[in-house]
């Protein structure tokens, strides 16, 4: 199955000018990308809004879960720990990997890092779905 994503997806859509436009790769069991949050992603002055950070971590974890088995997944549960302030206009690395696969349930961990320091980390539960109907 080929993974087809919407060009308007907030996380990875290339046509969403307000989105993150992440370009996620998958190799050696990990999903990885770089992200630079823009001024329209901020909450407090010069700092990225926590919900946008959560969206970035969710996106890279969904890619890790989806790429593992070339399947479509949806987020069932998301837990974020914010460790350091994350600034706009600075580049960060996102990395995620599957830690457990149990039936259609996939547990994933992710990290947002800069200079080998963890700025935020997440755990998520993703569910395999046949089709997402709207």
N, C-alpha and C positions, 0 to 999 in steps of 0.2 A: 504494500500500500504506500502510495506517495503522500507525504504530509503537505497539504496545501493550506496556506495561511492567507488571511485577508490583508489586502494592501492598506486597509484602514485600521488595522489592529493597533492599539495604543502602544503595545510593546515592540512589535517588529514591523509594523506596516510602513512601507517606504513612502506612501502617499499621505500619511498623517503628519502634517506639519507641527502639530502640538505634541505628538507622541515621542517615544524614545528612539525609534528607528534602529533597534538593536539588530546586529548581524551576528547571529549565534552560530558557532561551529561546534561540531561534536567529534571528539576523538579520544582514544584511550579511556573510554568510559565516562568522560566528563563533557558537559556543555560549557562553553566559554564565550565571553564577549567582553568588549570594552564599552564603557558608557561615559559620556560627558553630559551632565545635566545642564539644561539651559535656563535662562532667566525666567521663562514661563513655567518652570518646574519648581520654583522656590515657594517656601512658606515664609519663615522669618527671613529678614534681609540677608541675602547672600547664602542662605542655607536651603537645601533641598527639602521639600515637603515630605513628611514621613510616608504618606500614601503613595507618592511617586516612587520612593525607594522600595516600598512593598511591591509595587507593580513590577519593577525591574527584577527583583528577586523571584517573584512568582513566574515571570516570563522565562527566565533562564532555567528554573526548576521544571517547568512544563516541557521545555525543550529536552531536558535530560530524560524525563520520563517518556516522552514521545519518541525520541530518537532511539532509546534503548530497544524498543520492540517495534518501531515503525508503526505506532498506534496513535489514535486520537485520545487525548485526556482532558479532563476538566479538574479544576481545583476543588477539593472537598474541605480542606483545612489548611490554614496558613498561620504560622507563628514567627514573629520577627523579634530579634533582639538588636537594638540600636546601641552601638558601643562608642562611637565618636561622631561629632558633627560632620555632615557630608556637605561639601560646598559646591555651588554652581560653578561652571566653567573650569572644572578640574577633571582629569581623566581617572577613572576607577576601573578595576577589573572585576568581572562577575564570573563565578564558577559554581557549577552545581553537579552533583552526582547522585545516582540512585543508591540508597542504602539498604532497601528491602523491597522485594517484589513478592507479593502474596496474592495469587489469583488476579483479580482486576485492580487490586490496591497496590499503589506504588508510593513508598516513602522516599523523600528526597531531602538533601541538605544543600544549602547554598551559602556563599560568602561574597561580600562586597569588600574588596581590598584595594589598598594603595600602598606602595612601598613595603609590601609584605606585612602590613598591619591590617587587622580586621576592623572595618568600620561598621559593618552590620552583618548579621547572619540570620538564616531562616531555616525552618523545617516545614515541609509541606506534605500533605497527603493528596495524591492524585488518583482519579478513577478512570479506568479505561472505558471509553464509550464507543459504540458502533457508529452512531451519527449524532451530531448536535443539531437539533431542530429548533428553529425559532418561530 
